[in-house]
Amino acid sequence: MSLFRLDASIMPATSASRALGDLVESAWSTAHPAGEVRRRDIGTAPIAADLWGAAITEGFTAESDRTDLQREARQLAATLADELLGADAILLTVPLYNYGVSQHAKTWFDLAYADPRIGPGATGLAGTPAVLVTVLGGSYAPGTPKEGWDHSTGWLERALRDVWGLDLEVVQRDLTLAGVNPAMDELRPLADERRIAAEQHATAAGARLAGALAAARG
């Protein structure tokens, strides 16, 4: 059994998303001690943004005219797809950056989506159990001053659940900048509550991820 883990935080030493991902992974590994965890870290080893365009144009270019960059891009797209298709379960930790999707996560998705096995209309990933961990520095919930400013979580859910068909559970923690940004100091008690709840959710999600895999294997 295998778990594929993708991390997108650019600050691994202090990453709240990675910390929650560790809890998901730990619960999964406890249930599957012989299981393999395969990793890709796009936060510290990002994918070059020009590879997606090269992968797309490769398909419209005669083989004799294809560039080295186009061939490299198509090969990496296949590798990214292999990592997903070869996994029994998937864990992604992707923080919100500047109110939107991490550029590294978007580049990763776009290039992987260029592979026809998981590209438009493909169902190769349908039903694969997955957990998305995402964290927000502030809060963008209904009634907050910046309600609706989270333009990351909804897109990720759409891409992972609706486009790829993953059996997705989302673990989210907000207010991670309380205690870091002095302007948010008054929110620290609430932030602590949200952290504890998210940690509990992450552990439970990891156990459910392991359980879903076991059920699928019969």
N, CA, C and O of each residue as an XYZ file, in Angstrom:
872
protein
N       0.842     -1.188      0.000
C       0.000      0.000      0.000
C       0.880      1.242      0.000
O       1.953      1.251      0.603
N       0.426      2.281     -0.672
C       1.262      3.472     -0.773
C       0.433      4.734     -0.602
O      -0.734      4.804     -0.988
N       1.080      5.728     -0.008
C       0.509      7.059      0.155
C       1.405      8.033     -0.590
O       2.615      8.062     -0.363
N       0.825      8.829     -1.475
C       1.577      9.899     -2.120
C       1.297     11.192     -1.369
O       0.144     11.564     -1.154
N       2.375     11.872     -0.973
C       2.229     13.130     -0.229
C       2.869     14.272     -1.004
O       4.027     14.192     -1.415
N       2.099     15.329     -1.196
C       2.572     16.554     -1.826
C       2.556     17.677     -0.801
O       1.540     17.899     -0.142
N       3.684     18.396     -0.657
C       3.767     19.557      0.230
C       4.078     20.793     -0.600
O       4.895     20.750     -1.520
N       3.409     21.907     -0.258
C       3.584     23.126     -1.052
C       4.067     24.321     -0.245
O       4.285     25.386     -0.822
N       4.240     24.191      1.056
C       4.688     25.325      1.860
C       6.121     25.697      1.511
O       6.968     24.826      1.312
N       6.387     27.009      1.439
C       7.738     27.487      1.145
C       8.577     27.642      2.415
O       9.756     27.990      2.341
N       7.972     27.385      3.584
C       8.675     27.528      4.863
C       8.512     26.240      5.681
O       7.749     26.207      6.646
N       9.225     25.192      5.295
C       8.996     23.883      5.927
C       9.233     23.846      7.425
O       8.561     23.096      8.132
N      10.171     24.637      7.925
C      10.506     24.563      9.350
C       9.385     25.061     10.247
O       9.276     24.629     11.395
N       8.558     25.953      9.747
C       7.491     26.536     10.568
C       6.114     26.333      9.943
O       5.164     27.028     10.305
N       5.996     25.413      9.031
C       4.771     25.250      8.250
C       3.631     24.625      9.048
O       3.756     23.517      9.568
N       2.528     25.347      9.135
C       1.340     24.812      9.795
C       0.687     23.730      8.948
O       0.141     22.768      9.488
N       0.735     23.874      7.630
C       0.118     22.871      6.765
C       0.884     21.554      6.824
O       0.279     20.482      6.841
N       2.201     21.630      6.854
C       2.998     20.410      6.953
C       2.783     19.726      8.299
O       2.749     18.498      8.374
N       2.639     20.521      9.368
C       2.419     19.941     10.696
C       1.117     19.148     10.727
O       1.063     18.055     11.290
N       0.073     19.699     10.122
C      -1.191     18.962     10.054
C      -1.053     17.741      9.146
O      -1.600     16.676      9.433
N      -0.319     17.909      8.050
C      -0.080     16.774      7.169
C       0.648     15.647      7.872
O       0.388     14.473      7.606
N       1.567     16.000      8.776
C       2.280     14.974      9.546
C       1.316     14.137     10.379
O       1.506     12.932     10.543
N       0.282     14.789     10.902
C      -0.699     14.061     11.705
C      -1.523     13.111     10.833
O      -1.813     11.982     11.231
N      -1.894     13.579      9.647
C      -2.618     12.709      8.710
C      -1.744     11.513      8.346
O      -2.187     10.365      8.390
N      -0.505     11.800      7.987
C       0.410     10.732      7.584
C       0.656      9.752      8.727
O       0.693      8.541      8.510
N       0.822     10.265      9.931
C       1.075      9.390     11.073
C      -0.077      8.433     11.302
O       0.136      7.248     11.559
N      -1.306      8.944     11.209
C      -2.470      8.078     11.406
C      -2.555      7.022     10.304
O      -2.886      5.864     10.561
N      -2.251      7.439      9.076
C      -2.277      6.485      7.963
C      -1.199      5.419      8.160
O      -1.454      4.231      7.963
N       0.000      5.844      8.547
C       1.109      4.907      8.712
C       0.897      3.966      9.898
O       1.349      2.821      9.879
N       0.206      4.457     10.928
C      -0.106      3.589     12.060
C      -0.994      2.435     11.629
O      -0.836      1.303     12.086
N      -1.940      2.744     10.733
C      -2.838      1.697     10.241
C      -2.166      0.799      9.207
O      -2.534     -0.365      9.055
N      -1.174      1.347      8.494
C      -0.481      0.586      7.449
C       1.024      0.683      7.686
O       1.723      1.346      6.919
N       1.535      0.033      8.734
C       2.951      0.184      9.103
C       3.917     -0.269      8.020
O       5.063      0.179      7.986
N       3.473     -1.141      7.145
C       4.348     -1.602      6.064
C       4.151     -0.778      4.794
O       4.787     -1.037      3.772
N       3.275      0.205      4.865
C       2.986      1.012      3.689
C       4.133      1.952      3.343
O       4.945      2.306      4.197
N       4.182      2.344      2.085
C       5.230      3.245      1.596
C       4.654      4.650      1.413
O       3.567      4.819      0.861
N       5.394      5.649      1.880
C       5.015      7.044      1.671
C       5.951      7.632      0.627
O       7.159      7.718      0.849
N       5.404      8.032     -0.497
C       6.181      8.654     -1.568
C       5.903     10.145     -1.544
O       4.763     10.561     -1.334
N       6.926     10.949     -1.756
C       6.797     12.383     -1.508
C       7.229     13.227     -2.709
O       8.086     12.839     -3.503
N       6.598     14.391     -2.801
C       7.072     15.449     -3.689
C       6.888     16.767     -2.948
O       5.798     17.081     -2.470
N       7.972     17.530     -2.862
C       7.943     18.815     -2.163
C       8.079     19.923     -3.208
O       9.175     20.200     -3.697
N       6.967     20.542     -3.537
C       6.993     21.595     -4.554
C       7.170     22.976     -3.927
O       7.266     23.980     -4.632
N       7.212     23.015     -2.581
C       7.471     24.278     -1.911
C       8.955     24.621     -1.920
O       9.337     25.772     -2.131
N       9.782     23.611     -1.689
C      11.230     23.819     -1.668
C      11.898     23.392     -2.969
O      13.034     23.787     -3.236
N      11.219     22.601     -3.772
C      11.734     22.194     -5.084
C      10.625     22.412     -6.116
O      10.054     21.449     -6.629
N      10.324     23.670     -6.416
C       9.193     23.971     -7.298
C       9.415     23.542     -8.741
O      10.544     23.409     -9.213
N       8.313     23.334     -9.411
C       8.334     23.003    -10.834
C       8.391     24.308    -11.625
O       7.663     25.254    -11.323
N       9.245     24.358    -12.624
C       9.387     25.573    -13.425
C       8.077     25.913    -14.132
O       7.426     25.039    -14.705
N       7.704     27.168    -14.086
C       6.410     27.589    -14.616
C       6.307     27.448    -16.123
O       5.201     27.315    -16.647
N       7.431     27.473    -16.840
C       7.361     27.409    -18.295
C       7.159     25.989    -18.821
O       6.949     25.803    -20.020
N       7.218     24.991    -17.947
C       7.074     23.618    -18.411
C       5.655     23.297    -18.862
O       5.463     22.488    -19.771
N       4.667     23.916    -18.244
C       3.282     23.624    -18.643
C       3.055     24.036    -20.096
O       2.531     23.254    -20.889
N       3.445     25.249    -20.442
C       3.278     25.693    -21.818
C       4.032     24.811    -22.795
O       3.545     24.521    -23.887
N       5.230     24.383    -22.396
C       6.016     23.504    -23.255
C       5.333     22.154    -23.441
O       5.345     21.599    -24.540
N       4.741     21.626    -22.380
C       4.052     20.335    -22.472
C       2.831     20.421    -23.374
O       2.553     19.499    -24.141
N       2.101     21.529    -23.281
C       0.902     21.692    -24.095
C       1.265     21.855    -25.572
O       0.664     21.216    -26.435
N       2.240     22.702    -25.857
C       2.595     22.947    -27.262
C       3.298     21.747    -27.891
O       3.308     21.611    -29.115
N       3.882     20.882    -27.078
C       4.537     19.679    -27.602
C       3.567     18.839    -28.421
O       3.935     18.263    -29.445
N       2.327     18.777    -27.958
C       1.330     17.973    -28.659
C       0.915     18.532    -30.001
O       0.339     17.814    -30.818
N       1.197     19.795    -30.242
C       0.838     20.438    -31.506
C       2.068     20.673    -32.388
O       2.003     21.391    -33.386
N       3.173     20.063    -32.008
C       4.425     20.267    -32.726
C       4.884     18.952    -33.333
O       4.864     17.918    -32.666
N       5.290     18.986    -34.574
C       5.809     17.783    -35.215
C       6.997     17.258    -34.415
O       7.798     18.028    -33.884
N       7.094     15.936    -34.341
C       8.132     15.344    -33.499
C       9.527     15.838    -33.874
O      10.369     16.053    -33.001
N       9.763     16.012    -35.132
C      11.084     16.454    -35.573
C      11.387     17.890    -35.172
O      12.545     18.307    -35.156
N      10.328     18.655    -34.843
C      10.497     20.063    -34.493
C      10.417     20.319    -32.993
O      10.553     21.460    -32.551
N      10.201     19.284    -32.218
C      10.051     19.475    -30.781
C      11.371     19.857    -30.131
O      12.437     19.358    -30.494
N      11.267     20.764    -29.153
C      12.458     21.233    -28.465
C      12.781     20.321    -27.282
O      11.956     19.512    -26.857
N      13.986     20.470    -26.768
C      14.366     19.712    -25.578
C      13.460     20.068    -24.404
O      13.113     19.204    -23.599
N      13.075     21.344    -24.308
C      12.197     21.765    -23.219
C      10.837     21.096    -23.346
O      10.269     20.674    -22.339
N      10.305     20.988    -24.551
C       9.018     20.328    -24.745
C       9.085     18.858    -24.346
O       8.167     18.338    -23.712
N      10.162     18.201    -24.716
C      10.310     16.781    -24.360
C      10.476     16.615    -22.844
O       9.911     15.697    -22.249
N      11.242     17.496    -22.239
C      11.414     17.451    -20.787
C      10.078     17.660    -20.084
O       9.758     16.971    -19.115
N       9.305     18.619    -20.584
C       8.017     18.929    -19.965
C       7.053     17.755    -20.071
O       6.370     17.423    -19.102
N       6.995     17.142    -21.214
C       6.092     16.006    -21.389
C       6.516     14.839    -20.508
O       5.670     14.140    -19.952
N       7.811     14.629    -20.382
C       8.302     13.544    -19.524
C       7.965     13.803    -18.060
O       7.563     12.885    -17.346
N       8.128     15.058    -17.602
C       7.813     15.366    -16.214
C       6.313     15.273    -15.968
O       5.890     14.826    -14.903
N       5.506     15.688    -16.939
C       4.053     15.542    -16.795
C       3.690     14.075    -16.586
O       2.835     13.754    -15.759
N       4.332     13.199    -17.326
C       4.078     11.765    -17.164
C       4.523     11.274    -15.794
O       3.858     10.435    -15.184
N       5.645     11.795    -15.311
C       6.130     11.409    -13.981
C       5.155     11.845    -12.897
O       4.863     11.083    -11.976
N       4.650     13.079    -13.007
C       3.692     13.573    -12.021
C       2.420     12.727    -12.032
O       1.865     12.407    -10.981
N       1.971     12.372    -13.225
C       0.779     11.526    -13.324
C       1.050     10.146    -12.744
O       0.199      9.580    -12.058
N       2.244      9.598    -13.019
C       2.600      8.287    -12.462
C       2.544      8.295    -10.941
O       2.077      7.337    -10.325
N       3.023      9.381    -10.337
C       3.034      9.471     -8.881
C       1.619      9.399     -8.312
O       1.391      8.781     -7.272
N       0.697     10.016     -8.983
C      -0.692     10.008     -8.523
C      -1.375      8.676     -8.835
O      -2.040      8.094     -7.978
N      -1.207      8.208    -10.053
C      -1.872      6.966    -10.463
C      -1.327      5.753     -9.727
O      -2.030      4.756     -9.561
N      -0.073      5.836     -9.285
C       0.534      4.710     -8.584
C       0.256      4.671     -7.095
O       0.703      3.758     -6.402
N      -0.475      5.651     -6.598
C      -0.749      5.732     -5.159
C      -2.109      5.139     -4.818
O      -3.073      5.268     -5.573
N      -2.160      4.486     -3.663
C      -3.436      3.985     -3.164
C      -4.218      5.083     -2.446
O      -5.446      5.026     -2.372
N      -3.516      6.072     -1.922
C      -4.138      7.196     -1.219
C      -3.261      8.431     -1.436
O      -2.066      8.317     -1.711
N      -3.870      9.603     -1.308
C      -3.171     10.852     -1.619
C      -3.367     11.850     -0.482
O      -4.464     11.998      0.055
N      -2.271     12.534     -0.127
C      -2.292     13.599      0.875
C      -1.632     14.826      0.275
O      -0.507     14.752     -0.219
N      -2.330     15.957      0.315
C      -1.786     17.205     -0.200
C      -1.865     18.273      0.884
O      -2.915     18.453      1.501
N      -0.770     18.980      1.120
C      -0.779     20.080      2.085
C      -0.446     21.355      1.323
O       0.669     21.531      0.832
N      -1.433     22.240      1.235
C      -1.306     23.429      0.377
C      -1.823     24.661      1.121
O      -3.032     24.794      1.311
N      -0.945     25.551      1.542
C      -1.401     26.759      2.243
C      -1.954     27.806      1.283
O      -1.658     27.799      0.088
N      -2.756     28.698      1.832
C      -3.225     29.867      1.094
C      -2.108     30.898      1.060
O      -1.512     31.207      2.092
N      -1.824     31.431     -0.121
C      -0.829     32.497     -0.248
C      -1.453     33.695     -0.977
O      -1.962     33.565     -2.090
N      -1.402     34.853     -0.327
C      -1.878     36.091     -0.952
C      -3.295     35.948     -1.510
O      -3.611     36.422     -2.602
N      -4.125     35.286     -0.727
C      -5.554     35.132     -1.004
C      -5.854     34.166     -2.155
O      -7.010     34.046     -2.562
N      -4.845     33.480     -2.683
C      -5.078     32.593     -3.811
C      -4.335     31.283     -3.698
O      -3.703     30.991     -2.683
N      -4.421     30.493     -4.761
C      -3.749     29.200     -4.802
C      -2.244     29.412     -4.882
O      -1.776     30.269     -5.632
N      -1.499     28.655     -4.132
C      -0.042     28.672     -4.236
C       0.364     28.506     -5.692
O      -0.126     27.608     -6.377
N       1.258     29.370     -6.168
C       1.703     29.262     -7.555
C       2.356     27.912     -7.815
O       2.249     27.373     -8.917
N       3.033     27.359     -6.805
C       3.688     26.071     -6.984
C       2.650     24.958     -7.154
O       2.832     24.053     -7.969
N       1.564     25.031     -6.382
C       0.510     24.019     -6.501
C      -0.208     24.128     -7.840
O      -0.538     23.113     -8.454
N      -0.450     25.342     -8.290
C      -1.126     25.538     -9.581
C      -0.242     25.027    -10.720
O      -0.736     24.373    -11.638
N       1.059     25.317    -10.669
C       1.967     24.838    -11.708
C       2.024     23.320    -11.718
O       2.031     22.699    -12.781
N       2.065     22.722    -10.526
C       2.058     21.261    -10.428
C       0.797     20.673    -11.040
O       0.869     19.734    -11.832
N      -0.362     21.221    -10.677
C      -1.614     20.690    -11.206
C      -1.665     20.837    -12.719
O      -2.007     19.890    -13.427
N      -1.325     22.021    -13.214
C      -1.413     22.263    -14.655
C      -0.547     21.283    -15.437
O      -0.981     20.741    -16.454
N       0.674     21.055    -14.967
C       1.566     20.150    -15.689
C       1.081     18.708    -15.590
O       1.097     17.985    -16.586
N       0.652     18.281    -14.415
C       0.119     16.924    -14.279
C      -1.109     16.725    -15.169
O      -1.295     15.663    -15.763
N      -1.929     17.751    -15.251
C      -3.163     17.696    -16.042
C      -2.877     17.636    -17.543
O      -3.762     17.318    -18.337
N      -1.647     17.941    -17.921
C      -1.266     17.846    -19.327
C      -1.068     16.393    -19.763
O      -1.020     16.105    -20.959
N      -0.952     15.483    -18.802
C      -0.848     14.067    -19.143
C      -2.245     13.526    -19.450
O      -3.146     13.672    -18.624
N      -2.447     12.914    -20.603
C      -3.800     12.498    -20.994
C      -4.448     11.480    -20.070
O      -5.671     11.341    -20.074
N      -3.663     10.772    -19.283
C      -4.252      9.766    -18.385
C      -5.033     10.409    -17.242
O      -5.938      9.793    -16.679
N      -4.682     11.646    -16.902
C      -5.428     12.363    -15.866
C      -5.820     13.756    -16.360
O      -6.128     14.646    -15.568
N      -5.802     13.926    -17.673
C      -6.159     15.198    -18.274
C      -7.655     15.316    -18.522
O      -8.427     14.524    -17.981
N      -8.082     16.279    -19.321
C      -9.501     16.520    -19.561
C     -10.244     15.263    -20.014
O      -9.866     14.613    -20.989
N     -11.298     14.943    -19.287
C     -12.124     13.795    -19.622
C     -11.635     12.468    -19.080
O     -12.367     11.480    -19.139
N     -10.422     12.413    -18.552
C      -9.876     11.155    -18.039
C     -10.435     10.854    -16.653
O     -10.775     11.768    -15.902
N     -10.526      9.588    -16.320
C     -11.089      9.169    -15.023
C     -10.117      8.290    -14.244
O     -10.526      7.535    -13.361
N      -8.840      8.389    -14.570
C      -7.860      7.503    -13.946
C      -7.735      7.640    -12.449
O      -7.337      6.691    -11.775
N      -8.071      8.817    -11.904
C      -7.948      9.038    -10.466
C      -9.286      8.949     -9.737
O      -9.336      9.113     -8.518
N     -10.346      8.697    -10.454
C     -11.679      8.709     -9.854
C     -11.782      7.735     -8.691
O     -11.424      6.563     -8.805
N     -12.274      8.241     -7.578
C     -12.509      7.407     -6.407
C     -11.310      7.205     -5.510
O     -11.443      6.594     -4.449
N     -10.134      7.696     -5.896
C      -8.957      7.537     -5.036
C      -9.143      8.343     -3.757
O      -9.412      9.543     -3.829
N      -9.007      7.719     -2.586
C      -9.179      8.465     -1.330
C      -8.063      9.484     -1.150
O      -6.897      9.190     -1.414
N      -8.425     10.683     -0.699
C      -7.452     11.762     -0.587
C      -7.829     12.713      0.535
O      -9.000     12.868      0.881
N      -6.804     13.345      1.093
C      -7.005     14.401      2.088
C      -6.258     15.637      1.611
O      -5.087     15.564      1.239
N      -6.942     16.761      1.624
C      -6.327     18.056      1.363
C      -6.226     18.801      2.684
O      -7.237     19.043      3.344
N      -5.011     19.166      3.071
C      -4.784     20.018      4.233
C      -4.492     21.419      3.720
O      -3.602     21.608      2.891
N      -5.238     22.398      4.207
C      -4.978     23.771      3.804
C      -5.076     24.678      5.017
O      -5.893     24.448      5.909
N      -4.240     25.712      5.049
C      -4.231     26.629      6.191
C      -4.316     28.059      5.694
O      -3.854     28.391      4.603
N      -4.924     28.899      6.529
C      -5.152     30.302      6.199
C      -4.589     31.165      7.311
O      -4.808     30.882      8.489
N      -3.869     32.210      6.953
C      -3.302     33.091      7.972
C      -4.358     33.837      8.743
O      -4.220     34.058      9.946
N      -5.424     34.231      8.048
C      -6.535     34.934      8.686
C      -7.783     34.087      8.646
O      -7.715     32.859      8.609
N      -8.939     34.758      8.652
C     -10.208     34.054      8.522
C     -11.040     34.782      7.469
O     -11.149     36.008      7.473
N     -11.620     33.997      6.573
C     -12.397     34.555      5.475
C     -13.804     33.979      5.473
O     -14.471     33.918      4.440
N     -14.233     33.561      6.647
C     -15.541     32.935      6.809
C     -16.656     33.976      6.743
O     -16.387     35.172      6.860
N     -17.899     33.543      6.559
C     -19.025     34.487      6.550
C     -19.052     35.349      7.799
O     -18.928     34.854      8.919
N     -19.216     36.642      7.587
C     -19.290     37.582      8.696
C     -17.969     38.213      9.068
O     -17.948     39.159      9.856
N     -16.857     37.720      8.525
C     -15.555     38.313      8.814
C     -15.301     39.485      7.870
O     -15.919     39.566      6.809
N     -14.399     40.393      8.245
C     -14.142     41.559      7.391
C     -13.701     41.209      5.978
O     -13.982     41.962      5.046
N     -13.017     40.083      5.798
C     -12.555     39.686      4.468
C     -13.260     38.418      3.989
O     -12.654     37.538      3.378
N     -14.544     38.353      4.284
C     -15.338     37.220      3.823
C     -15.178     37.041      2.305
O     -15.274     37.996      1.535
N     -14.935     35.803      1.909
C     -14.833     35.507      0.489
C     -13.472     35.738     -0.137
O     -13.310     35.555     -1.344
N     -12.480     36.140      0.666
C     -11.161     36.415      0.108
C     -10.308     35.160     -0.076
O      -9.223     35.233     -0.652
N     -10.773     34.039      0.395
C     -10.049     32.780      0.196
C     -10.370     32.266     -1.206
O     -11.419     31.659     -1.424
N      -9.481     32.505     -2.137
C      -9.672     32.058     -3.510
C      -8.841     30.810     -3.814
O      -8.592     30.476     -4.972
N      -8.422     30.133     -2.752
C      -7.617     28.920     -2.912
C      -8.424     27.658     -2.647
O      -8.460     26.759     -3.487
N      -9.072     27.581     -1.486
C      -9.706     26.326     -1.075
C     -10.757     25.860     -2.069
O     -10.788     24.684     -2.432
N     -11.614     26.765     -2.511
C     -12.656     26.387     -3.466
C     -12.084     25.870     -4.770
O     -12.580     24.895     -5.334
N     -11.025     26.536     -5.252
C     -10.408     26.079     -6.505
C      -9.788     24.702     -6.326
O      -9.943     23.836     -7.188
N      -9.086     24.491     -5.213
C      -8.470     23.196     -4.973
C      -9.513     22.086     -4.887
O      -9.318     21.000     -5.433
N     -10.606     22.357     -4.211
C     -11.672     21.359     -4.134
C     -12.234     21.057     -5.517
O     -12.487     19.901     -5.855
N     -12.426     22.098     -6.309
C     -12.951     21.896     -7.666
C     -11.991     21.040     -8.488
O     -12.412     20.098     -9.160
N     -10.694     21.370     -8.432
C      -9.716     20.644     -9.231
C      -9.562     19.196     -8.773
O      -9.508     18.279     -9.592
N      -9.492     19.003     -7.464
C      -9.214     17.672     -6.939
C     -10.446     16.782     -6.898
O     -10.381     15.605     -7.254
N     -11.553     17.337     -6.468
C     -12.773     16.526     -6.325
C     -13.551     16.439     -7.631
O     -13.935     15.350     -8.057
N     -13.782     17.576     -8.264
C     -14.663     17.591     -9.429
C     -13.941     17.277    -10.739
O     -14.508     16.618    -11.610
N     -12.701     17.740    -10.889
C     -11.966     17.469    -12.126
C     -11.340     16.077    -12.091
O     -11.532     15.282    -13.011
N     -10.593     15.785    -11.030
C      -9.929     14.486    -10.958
C     -10.790     13.399    -10.330
O     -10.478     12.216    -10.462
N     -11.852     13.775     -9.659
C     -12.746     12.773     -9.091
C     -12.241     12.104     -7.833
O     -12.687     11.007     -7.497
N     -11.304     12.753     -7.118
C     -10.812     12.162     -5.879
C     -11.912     12.103     -4.830
O     -12.786     12.968     -4.781
N     -11.860     11.086     -4.003
C     -12.751     10.977     -2.838
C     -12.103     11.818     -1.746
O     -11.314     11.313     -0.947
N     -12.441     13.106     -1.719
C     -11.657     14.104     -0.999
C     -12.259     14.520      0.331
O     -13.464     14.743      0.448
N     -11.383     14.621      1.341
C     -11.728     15.232      2.625
C     -10.806     16.418      2.843
O      -9.601     16.324      2.609
N     -11.370     17.537      3.292
C     -10.595     18.754      3.479
C     -10.407     19.027      4.962
O     -11.376     19.073      5.720
N      -9.166     19.205      5.372
C      -8.823     19.616      6.725
C      -8.298     21.039      6.634
O      -7.318     21.305      5.938
N      -8.953     21.952      7.339
C      -8.563     23.359      7.229
C      -8.341     23.966      8.617
O      -9.079     23.703      9.566
N      -7.295     24.788      8.691
C      -7.039     25.570      9.896
C      -6.859     27.029      9.493
O      -6.107     27.328      8.565
N      -7.536     27.931     10.178
C      -7.369     29.352      9.881
C      -6.732     30.066     11.076
O      -6.440     29.448     12.099
N      -6.526     31.356     10.930
C      -5.946     32.209     11.981
C      -4.529     31.782     12.378
O      -4.140     31.940     13.534
N      -3.760     31.244     11.432
C      -2.420     30.777     11.775
C      -1.455     31.930     12.056
O      -0.386     31.709     12.624
N      -1.815     33.162     11.664
C      -0.941     34.308     11.918
C      -1.201     34.963     13.268
O      -0.486     35.886     13.656
N      -2.218     34.492     13.985
C      -2.442     34.995     15.339
C      -1.267     34.553     16.205
O      -0.945     33.367     16.272
N      -0.636     35.507     16.857
C       0.575     35.220     17.606
C       1.822     35.537     16.815
O       2.919     35.588     17.371
N       1.665     35.750     15.526
C       2.767     36.163     14.654
C       2.600     37.624     14.258
O       3.536     38.420     14.327
N       1.378     37.952     13.841
C       1.025     39.332     13.497
C       0.437     40.009     14.734
O      -0.620     39.589     15.205
N       1.090     41.048     15.277
C       0.584     41.695     16.499
C      -0.844     42.202     16.370
O      -1.566     42.264     17.365
N      -1.259     42.562     15.181
C      -2.618     43.058     14.979
C      -3.670     41.983     15.256
O      -4.852     42.294     15.407
N      -3.243     40.719     15.321
C      -4.176     39.620     15.542
C      -4.046     39.020     16.935
O      -4.587     37.944     17.194
N      -3.339     39.695     17.836
C      -3.098     39.130     19.163
C      -4.383     38.793     19.913
O      -4.441     37.801     20.639
N      -5.397     39.608     19.739
C      -6.645     39.354     20.478
C      -7.342     38.081     20.007
O      -8.244     37.579     20.678
N      -6.926     37.564     18.866
C      -7.546     36.357     18.320
C      -6.813     35.078     18.746
O      -7.186     33.983     18.326
N      -5.779     35.212     19.572
C      -4.983     34.041     19.918
C      -5.782     32.946     20.631
O      -5.597     31.773     20.307
N      -6.655     33.269     21.580
C      -7.437     32.187     22.188
C      -8.290     31.430     21.168
O      -8.371     30.202     21.201
N      -8.927     32.181     20.259
C      -9.730     31.529     19.225
C      -8.834     30.725     18.289
O      -9.190     29.625     17.869
N      -7.675     31.281     17.968
C      -6.749     30.571     17.088
C      -6.288     29.262     17.713
O      -6.133     28.262     17.013
N      -6.069     29.258     19.010
C      -5.670     28.021     19.698
C      -6.777     26.971     19.614
O      -6.509     25.787     19.414
N      -8.012     27.415     19.766
C      -9.144     26.488     19.634
C      -9.192     25.892     18.234
O      -9.410     24.693     18.062
N      -8.982     26.759     17.225
C      -9.030     26.293     15.834
C      -7.878     25.327     15.553
O      -8.043     24.357     14.813
N      -6.718     25.593     16.143
C      -5.573     24.695     15.943
C      -5.861     23.312     16.509
O      -5.622     22.298     15.853
N      -6.377     23.283     17.735
C      -6.668     21.998     18.371
C      -7.713     21.227     17.570
O      -7.580     20.020     17.366
N      -8.748     21.923     17.118
C      -9.795     21.269     16.327
C      -9.228     20.731     15.018
O      -9.574     19.629     14.595
N      -8.357     21.508     14.379
C      -7.759     21.067     13.115
C      -6.852     19.868     13.327
O      -6.827     18.954     12.502
N      -6.106     19.864     14.427
C      -5.233     18.730     14.711
C      -6.044     17.461     14.943
O      -5.664     16.383     14.485
N      -7.147     17.587     15.646
C      -8.014     16.433     15.868
C      -8.611     15.945     14.546
O      -8.700     14.744     14.288
N      -9.017     16.913     13.717
C      -9.585     16.564     12.416
C      -8.541     15.868     11.554
O      -8.857     14.892     10.874
N      -7.308     16.352     11.571
C      -6.253     15.760     10.759
C      -5.999     14.307     11.149
O      -5.859     13.441     10.285
N      -5.941     14.049     12.440
C      -5.722     12.674     12.898
C      -6.871     11.770     12.484
O      -6.655     10.647     12.029
N      -8.095     12.265     12.644
C      -9.262     11.475     12.253
C      -9.299     11.256     10.740
O      -9.666     10.179     10.270
N      -8.916     12.286      9.985
C      -8.910     12.163      8.527
C      -7.885     11.138      8.069
O      -8.135     10.384      7.128
N      -6.735     11.108      8.727
C      -5.734     10.113      8.388
C      -6.214      8.699      8.658
O      -5.943      7.784      7.879
N      -6.926      8.522      9.759
C      -7.479      7.208     10.082
C      -8.541      6.806      9.066
O      -8.606      5.648      8.653
N      -9.383      7.777      8.660
C     -10.408      7.472      7.659
C      -9.774      7.175      6.306
O     -10.256      6.320      5.562
N      -8.683      7.890      5.986
C      -7.979      7.634      4.730
C      -7.472      6.197      4.703
O      -7.599      5.500      3.697
N      -6.901      5.768      5.814
C      -6.413      4.393      5.916
C      -7.560      3.392      5.853
O      -7.440      2.331      5.240
N      -8.668      3.739      6.491
C      -9.826      2.863      6.495
C     -10.455      2.733      5.121
O     -10.897      1.652      4.733
N     -10.495      3.834      4.389
C     -11.063      3.801      3.034
C     -10.231      2.908      2.131
O     -10.762      2.179      1.293
N      -8.929      2.974      2.312
C      -8.035      2.127      1.510
C      -8.222      0.661      1.862
O      -8.269     -0.197      0.980
N      -8.328      0.379      3.146
C      -8.519     -1.002      3.567
C      -9.833     -1.559      3.054
O      -9.899     -2.714      2.632
N     -10.895     -0.732      3.088
C     -12.198     -1.168      2.599
C     -12.152     -1.439      1.106
O     -12.741     -2.406      0.624
N     -11.440     -0.568      0.365
C     -11.351     -0.746     -1.080
C     -10.606     -2.020     -1.448
O     -10.904     -2.659     -2.457
N      -9.619     -2.387     -0.604
C      -8.843     -3.595     -0.850
C      -9.605     -4.847     -0.411
O      -9.218     -5.966     -0.747
N     -10.709     -4.647      0.352
C     -11.506     -5.765      0.805
C     -10.864     -6.521      1.950
O     -11.430     -7.499      2.438
